[in-house]
């Protein structure tokens, strides 16, 4: 309530202050506007100046609390660590680079660069296409777009070209959206370019070093080749001597070629006639082979039909095998139910036996009881026949004695009967309770389920038996089909054997014809062949040596061109002669005999292969047919066995159904009847016992009252009536005992029949389970045999494929034979031409041998020079390989080549982030604005009471201003530390200097405000703006305009910024900055005191001050 009243008074005062000058406002006006009395006003305030002072102090506290420290904190927070948060600066990346092939590798720098950028947190890289990037750059979604052009990797691959092209990265910015962000992005882009250039240089270095390794391998191969060349030259020198000797022998051997050629021509004519006969036999063999190939598809089609039928049969057996598992599972469940039924019937039989024994004991006691009552009846009859009273008295005495004896027997029997009936009743009651309706109903339901399972099992077994009959019939059909196929195969085998025999006979005939031709020509050609062979070998050796020598001389260049030309002509002549010799050696009779022998061996091999395949296929078909027949017999046998077992199972199921038809629901009715009869019998026994007691009492009364005849007569009459009553229940008692005994016997017989039926049911279930297991085993065996059957048909099909392949091979052999014989016929003309060329070649060989002999002399001279040069070359190449092999290029070497220069920065002071760097500047501004605001709100010139002196006037305000200034400096540092994590290197020094700065700034504000009022505050605001640019708080003074450089040293902000920087970073001492601030504080404090002295004198003398004039003019 007090706060509400205080605020109402303040609001009324402010309202009146807006309407009229302060001098015209009275306490009466305030209380009337506020609606309170004077006492309430004076309760809170002494007078209007006291109200103004309270309002100013509260406003000053609010300003200190809210301004400027929060503003300074928020400004610093916005720039605290911008470079530390560059990972949040969005930058778009557009990759248009296309990979290229370079030195056998795929060069894809664009993708590698994108991969590195994805892993980097330098900027917030976002990857997109060019259209989306340009749109986002225009609307300010991201501050820069980095484009990797499509020729980026291609230009990188042009490093070793004559005109390499530089790689270019495009950086697009939009300074209009945020200039600082664009500059920060450009700095990051330059760093990215440096990293990319280093990466590309590293790739170049790897490729260059790999090429150096290839050069090393090439030099090593060259060194090995030069060494081999030196060895070859040495060998060639020795071969030149052998060349001379071989050429001389060649010239001597050419004279004998003519005679051998004539004899060869004559023998070849006879050989040609035999070749024609062989050609005719080959033609007939080829025709028979074609006929046999036409029959093969029929065989294959029959085998395919057999395989399809076998697969259908195998599928049916698999399905039957799967269903047999279900049948076996159901049989197990039925067997378990039968065992449980048998156990329940055994328990019932034991209870029934106990019950029958109790009924027998009861019947025996009932008989004894009837005998006792009969004795009593006889005694009563004797009593009735007495004629006089004495006899009556004696009779009564005897009767009493007999009754007493009978009574004792009757009581004993009655007690036994009562005990027996009680036990019987309890047993029947317990049996009735244990054999509840729900248990009997559950027993009946189990019997019904057992009966249902038995019927279903019988029907399933019957159906399976019918299916097995059908399966056996199908197997017999498959066996008949296999037998038919076997018969067809036997016929085809016989046909194939006939064709094979004809082909073998034709081949043998051909071989005999060729052999006879060969024997006639052999004696005539043998001598010429030996000479041709010797000349061919010599010619080949000479030609090989000459080619090696020519190649080495041409490579070295140590002989004249004329010598090389002569050597080349000699080589040409030798090659021509060698060709002629090769033709002659290629058409001798052994070559033709070899060709015919090869053809014959091909045909014989094909026939043997055919015979082997034929025999194998026949055996496979015969085995498959036997497997089919055996499987059919086995399945038929198993089907009959399973059918018989199914009949037994059906018979057992019938027995189970008959046993299950016994209605177990009648059992509770029988038990209830027995229990009711036993209850009634027990009640009758109790009545008999009561009647015996009554009879005994009456007899005693009769014996006592014999003195009075009328009373005795009346007693006799009552006695007779008692005996009638006693004996009247004997028949019912005996009938009940007999009925109870008969019911117990019937119950025992019924339960025995149930037990016997349960045993029969269990035995039937065991038989059924055994039959099902035998059936399952038969099905499993059937499945295994079906797999063997399927394998046999597959082998049969594979054998048919082999037969077709063998027929193709055989047909190919016959065609090869026919073609070979045709070539033999065609080449017979070439034999004659070869003989003629032989004579011409001998003359050319002789001429070339002479020229070769002359060239060999020049060859010896060049060999020496070639050997010396090759040795020098080999030594130089080996030295080069050693130099390259000693140089190793590691990853560090490649990295050094890619980035040879690394800049290391050393800091003498440490500034954690941008916030700590900008804190000196913003703290100076905050303290200046805070002091200025407080001086604007606080009444600096107001004085209450009697004015003593100017110093006391100054002191009354100073005791408030300077403590508030110190508190402002402390709060500024504390709030920066808590809110922004501000942590200077020298915390206490920073706090003390902040307090000194606040006191110094307050002294300046104090003087200008009391001297010039609001004009002074405005001048301080302008001076602050000048200090913002002149203090070098952001950019160095050296890069600032000339005006800033001139005023920099004379500004208070320069001292505060430098000192705060040193205290925050732990740099040099702040004393050079403390001294100017202390001087400013003392100077302006002294000026302020002098101004207060002047103001005090003017107030005492009534003179107007400058501030009074300014207030009148509305300036202060």
Secondary structure, 3 states (H helix, E strand, C coil): CHHHHHHHHHHHHHHHHHHCCHHHCCHHHHHHHHCCCHHHHHHHCCCHHHHHHHHHHHHHHHHHHHCCHHHHHHHHHHCCCCHHHHHHCEEEEEECCCCEEECCEEECHHHHHHHHHHHCCCCEEEECCHHHHHHHHHHCCCCEEEEECCCHHHHHCCCCCCCCCCCCEEEEECCCCCHHHHHHHHHHHHHHHHHHHHHHHHHHHHHHHHHHHHHHHHHHHHHHHHHHHHHHHHHHHHHHHHHHHHHHHHHHHHHHHHHHHHHHHHHHHHHHHHHHHHHHHHHHHHHHHHHHHHHHHHHHHHHHHHHHHHHHHHHHHHHHHHHHHHHHHHHHHHHHHHHHHHHHHHHHHHHHHHHHHHHHHHHHHHHHHHHHHHHHHHHHHHHHCCCCHHHHHHHHHHHHHHHHHHHHHHHHHHHHHHHHHHHHHHHHHHHHHHCCHHHHHHHHHHHHHHHHHHHHHHHHHHHHHHHHHHHHHHHHHHHHHHHHHHHHHHHHHHHHHHHHHHHHHHHHHHHHHHHHHHHHHHHHHHHHHHHHHHHHHHHHHHHHHHHHHHHHHHHHCCCCHHHHHHHHHHHHHHHHHHHHHHHHHCCCHHHHHHHHHHHHHHHHHHHHHHHHHHHHHHHHHHHHHHHHHHHHHHHHHHHHHHHHHHHHHHHHHHHHHHHHCCCCCHHHHHHHHHHHHHHHHHHHHHHHHHHHHHHHHHHHHHHHHHHCHHHHHHHHHHHHHHHHHHHHHHHHHHHHHHHHHHHHHHHHHHHHHHHHHHHHHHHHHHHHHHHHHHHHHHHHHHHHHHHHHHHHHHHHHHHHHHHHHHHHHHHHHHHHHHHHHHHHHHHHHHHHHHHHHHHHHHHHHHHHHHHHHHHHHHHHHHHHHHHHHHHHHHHHHHHHHHHHHCCCCCHHHHHHHHCCCCCCCCCCCCCCCHHHHHHHHHHHHHHHHHHHHHHHHCCCCCCCCCCCCHHHHHHHHHHHHHHHHHHHHHHHHHHHHHHHCCCCCCHHHHHHHHHHHHHHHHHHHHHHHHHHCHHHHHHHHHHHHHHHHHCCCCCCHHHCCHHHHHHHHHCHHHHHHHHHHHHHHCCCCCHHHHHHHHHHHHHHHHHHHHHHHHHHHHHHHCCCCHHHHHHHCCCC
